[in-house]
């Protein structure tokens, strides 16, 4: 008997996880989203283009070398009349013209524009990294909110099922009372109506959970298991320091960092326009080859074969004198653009600061509400137990029991909402800080 009992215990131990759904942790959901979320993949793809420019940025300082080669076959009818009255004429005169050149152009000085363009390219590449980080932070926030919404609805389902057990007991008591002549049929009918309403809520809750799981799977790029479950509780971080976040938010919030980087890029653009006002100096060199091959000639003094080749080099200076003040206009436009970006940054700073403080106030309020509702739920549960016993003994009516059930239902709704709202506020504070990712 002991061996059989041990065998049954072993089967029960190993069979339970076999038929249960996999518990998906928040870290696993976030990891899948970071690997396959389409928003992040698109941001990475755009950043890859600017990173590619960085790989080739130093070639901007190298000289440009181009080669050309061409040949032309001619077949012409020629007629020549000379001053002494002589006329020479020939049809289908064939000739071949071969020309080639190798040209080198090297910009030696352009008002430091090439160096400014290099720095601007590097800044744009760093901007791409910030765009990715901003997308990652927002994606993690979305995944956290959906994940804990599933936990919330799961807790709501558990609360509904707990209340259904009370309603089922209420139906049994009402049925016994009716059969013994101590109750009334409307009382039994109302108990069954209330139970059916809770069963409908149960079905609605199960559907909502399934829909939220699909949404979470979509955010993770459809890489989650077909069937999975989530955690039971919503943990709340109670150690968030608002003052520390406010001190460092300028260096941690991706949106503010991105705005500052865009101002830097705009300033470099203005320097590019300023550099265009300076003279530029280039080194030019070429090797040329030209050969003309005539099969026959009309003029006896015309050569059958003529060729030339040689190497040349020199310098070219381009001095801007008057270009309709185009560069001055571009510089002034750049200054206005910088001013606009600075105003936009100040607006973002005030908006983020306001959102941060409001989110933190909500975070504190929800924690206080959570403590209060945890106390209320214990009182509401005790009240339902007492009301049910009084109903069984015939001391109270079903209306009093139903009122106690309604109080418990409301207490559960407020408790579960307070947990989830506290988590939402915590996530929003961390999102504004930029602290959801390392």
SULTA-V809137 format. One record per residue. N is the residue number from 0. PSI is psi in radians with two decimals (* if undefined). Layout:
[[N,PSI] [N,PSI]]
//
This chain:
[[0,-0.63] [1,-0.68] [2,-0.72] [3,-0.74] [4,-0.72] [5,-0.67] [6,-0.77] [7,-0.68] [8,-0.71] [9,-0.75] [10,-0.75] [11,-0.66] [12,-0.76] [13,-0.35] [14,-0.49] [15,-0.89] [16,-0.37] [17,-0.61] [18,-0.03] [19,2.72] [20,2.63] [21,2.33] [22,1.98] [23,2.11] [24,2.82] [25,-0.69] [26,-0.68] [27,-0.71] [28,-0.76] [29,-0.73] [30,-0.75] [31,-0.68] [32,-0.73] [33,-0.48] [34,-0.54] [35,0.04] [36,2.29] [37,-0.61] [38,-0.74] [39,-0.72] [40,-0.68] [41,-0.71] [42,-0.70] [43,-0.66] [44,-0.72] [45,-0.67] [46,-0.50] [47,-0.56] [48,-0.76] [49,-0.59] [50,-0.59] [51,-0.65] [52,-0.65] [53,-0.66] [54,-0.48] [55,0.15] [56,-0.63] [57,-0.30] [58,-0.21] [59,-0.38] [60,-0.17] [61,2.69] [62,2.79] [63,2.23] [64,2.14] [65,2.51] [66,2.49] [67,2.51] [68,2.28] [69,2.68] [70,2.56] [71,2.28] [72,2.18] [73,2.55] [74,1.78] [75,2.68] [76,2.22] [77,2.52] [78,2.24] [79,2.30] [80,2.24] [81,2.94] [82,-0.41] [83,0.12] [84,-0.06] [85,2.44] [86,2.25] [87,2.30] [88,2.42] [89,2.45] [90,2.70] [91,0.87] [92,2.03] [93,2.45] [94,2.76] [95,2.28] [96,2.04] [97,2.21] [98,2.44] [99,2.68] [100,2.66] [101,1.99] [102,2.37] [103,2.30] [104,2.18] [105,2.02] [106,2.04] [107,-0.60] [108,2.28] [109,0.66] [110,0.43] [111,0.27] [112,-0.69] [113,-0.61] [114,-0.66] [115,-0.72] [116,-0.66] [117,-0.83] [118,-0.65] [119,-0.71] [120,-0.71] [121,-0.69] [122,-0.69] [123,-0.67] [124,-0.72] [125,-0.55] [126,-0.69] [127,-0.66] [128,-0.69] [129,-0.62] [130,-0.73] [131,-0.78] [132,-0.72] [133,-0.73] [134,-0.68] [135,-0.80] [136,-0.80] [137,-0.66] [138,-0.76] [139,-0.71] [140,-0.77] [141,-0.75] [142,-0.76] [143,-0.79] [144,-0.74] [145,-0.73] [146,-0.86] [147,-0.32] [148,-0.64] [149,-0.76] [150,-0.74] [151,-0.85] [152,-0.51] [153,-0.74] [154,-0.66] [155,-0.71] [156,-0.73] [157,-0.69] [158,-0.70] [159,-0.77] [160,-0.59] [161,-0.72] [162,-0.51] [163,-0.62] [164,-0.63] [165,-0.72] [166,-0.66] [167,-0.71] [168,-0.65] [169,-0.68] [170,-0.75] [171,-0.76] [172,-0.75] [173,-0.64] [174,-0.73] [175,-0.73] [176,-0.70] [177,-0.69] [178,-0.47] [179,-0.02] [180,0.16] [181,-0.16] [182,-3.07] [183,2.71] [184,-0.68] [185,-0.60] [186,-0.74] [187,-0.75] [188,-0.73] [189,-0.66] [190,-0.73] [191,-0.65] [192,-0.78] [193,-0.69] [194,-0.77] [195,-0.66] [196,-0.70] [197,-0.62] [198,-0.65] [199,-0.71] [200,-0.64] [201,-0.81] [202,-0.73] [203,-0.69] [204,-0.72] [205,-0.68] [206,-0.73] [207,-0.72] [208,-0.76] [209,-0.70] [210,-0.71] [211,-0.60] [212,-0.66] [213,-0.71] [214,-0.75] [215,-0.70] [216,-0.66] [217,-0.70] [218,-0.48] [219,0.27] [220,0.50] [221,0.67] [222,0.06] [223,2.82] [224,2.72] [225,-0.74] [226,2.23] [227,2.79] [228,2.94] [229,3.10] [230,2.93] [231,-0.50] [232,2.82] [233,1.76] [234,2.49] [235,2.19] [236,1.99] [237,0.23] [238,0.43] [239,2.26] [240,1.90] [241,-0.74] [242,-0.73] [243,-0.68] [244,-0.76] [245,-0.61] [246,-0.61] [247,0.08] [248,-0.52] [249,-0.44] [250,0.02] [251,-0.45] [252,2.11] [253,-0.62] [254,-0.73] [255,-0.71] [256,-0.68] [257,-0.70] [258,-0.73] [259,-0.68] [260,-0.66] [261,-0.59] [262,-0.73] [263,-0.70] [264,-0.70] [265,-0.65] [266,-0.66] [267,-0.62] [268,-0.70] [269,-0.68] [270,-0.60] [271,-0.75] [272,-0.68] [273,-0.64] [274,-0.46] [275,-0.22] [276,-0.21] [277,2.71] [278,2.75] [279,2.61] [280,2.27] [281,2.59] [282,2.26] [283,2.44] [284,2.61] [285,2.60] [286,2.10] [287,2.53] [288,2.30] [289,2.30] [290,2.25] [291,2.19] [292,1.90] [293,2.22] [294,-0.61] [295,2.80] [296,2.64] [297,-0.76] [298,2.16] [299,-0.33] [300,-0.06] [301,2.31] [302,2.58] [303,-0.70] [304,2.27] [305,2.23] [306,2.64] [307,2.55] [308,2.65] [309,2.92] [310,2.40] [311,2.75] [312,2.86] [313,-3.05] [314,2.56] [315,2.20] [316,2.29] [317,1.98] [318,1.92] [319,2.24] [320,-0.92] [321,2.07] [322,0.73] [323,0.51] [324,0.58] [325,-0.79] [326,-0.64] [327,-0.71] [328,-0.73] [329,-0.66] [330,-0.77] [331,-0.67] [332,-0.69] [333,-0.69] [334,-0.73] [335,-0.68] [336,-0.71] [337,-0.76] [338,-0.74] [339,-0.72] [340,-0.64] [341,-0.71] [342,-0.68] [343,-0.67] [344,-0.78] [345,-0.69] [346,-0.73] [347,-0.71] [348,-0.78] [349,-0.68] [350,-0.78] [351,-0.68] [352,-0.74] [353,-0.81] [354,-0.66] [355,-0.82] [356,-0.72] [357,-0.72] [358,-0.67] [359,-0.67] [360,-0.73] [361,-0.67] [362,-0.79] [363,-0.75] [364,-0.79] [365,-0.58] [366,-0.72] [367,-0.74] [368,-0.64] [369,-0.77] [370,-0.72] [371,-0.75] [372,-0.51] [373,-0.61] [374,-0.70] [375,-0.65] [376,-0.63] [377,-0.73] [378,-0.72] [379,-0.69] [380,-0.78] [381,-0.66] [382,-0.69] [383,-0.73] [384,-0.79] [385,-0.77] [386,-0.66] [387,-0.73] [388,-0.71] [389,-0.63] [390,-0.70] [391,-0.66] [392,-0.08] [393,0.25] [394,-0.58] [395,2.92] [396,2.94] [397,-0.40] [398,-0.68] [399,-0.70] [400,-0.74] [401,-0.65] [402,-0.70] [403,-0.69] [404,-0.74] [405,-0.68] [406,-0.70] [407,-0.71] [408,-0.80] [409,-0.69] [410,-0.72] [411,-0.78] [412,-0.78] [413,-0.69] [414,-0.87] [415,-0.67] [416,-0.67] [417,-0.71] [418,-0.87] [419,-0.74] [420,-0.62] [421,-0.67] [422,-0.69] [423,-0.78] [424,-0.71] [425,-0.77] [426,-0.70] [427,-0.71] [428,-0.79] [429,-0.57] [430,-0.79] [431,-0.59] [432,-0.50] [433,0.39] [434,0.23] [435,-0.28] [436,2.68] [437,*]]
//
